[in-house]
Structures are given as structure tokens and as C-alpha cells.
Amino acid sequence: MKTSFSTLPDYMSTIELEKYFNEFIEVYTTTDEIINSLEELDELAERQWHTYEIISDGLKAKIENFIVSIINYESYEIMDLVLVVIPKLGLQNTFSKIVQNIDNIRDSEVIELIREAEKEYGKTVANPYSGM
């Protein structure tokens, strides 16, 4: 049975959250519900951000692989959700891949969204807590 991640407590330990991130990956690995899955991922990412701890490299790799598998560079809604999750979890590799792919994107609104994210995140996207 899938957990409704939006109903989880706002503050949880990293260990508890890792269990839910793994459940998320298991549930959404083969999904057509891309928007819903990214909204659920954002729920978890927000809770993780509040732990003030960086997620493990293994979990980060699983999440980045998931995002790469569902991303649609021409969808403003998808890219907006992805770009909201990236800094909360420090997904540097995913962000770098998006930036490197910008020349292949045709949607000007998506390009602008990425450019704004570049300015906002700068070179600190790998550490969600830099500057705090």
C-alpha cells in the first residue's frame, strides 16, 4: 500500500525519510503519473530539507535516476517541479544535465525557468544548506 507522503509529519529523521524515499522509488519507478510523482517527491524533499542533513549518495543516485527517467524538457510543469526538488535534495548531477541540455530545448518558457534556476542556485546546488 502506498503512503500518502503529504500526510507525513513535517519533521522526521533522515533515517525515517530514507524509508519513504525508497518506497517512493519503488512505487513510482514505472508510472505514467509523472506530475503526481514529482509532487509526492517534493513532499518528501521538503521534509528532508528540514532535517538539515544531506541525503546519502546512494539515495541521491536513485532519485536522480528516477528524475532522468521521467523528465520531459519541453514540459514547463514537469521542469518547474524538477527544479523545485533539485535544490532541496542537492541533486547536482541532475541540475548539470539539465543545464547542459538547454541548447536542445525549444520551449522558451522552460529555457527561462532554467536560466532563473541557474541564477538562484549558483554553484551551491549540491549543498542545500550553503549560505545558512
Secondary structure, DSSP 8 states (H G I E B T S, - for coil): ----GGGS-S---HHHHHHHHHHHHHHHTT-S-HHHHHHHHHHHHHHHHTTT----HHHHHHHHHHHHHH--TT-HHHHHHHHHHHHHHT-HHHHHHHHHTGGG---HHHHHHHHHHHHHHTT-TT-TTTT-
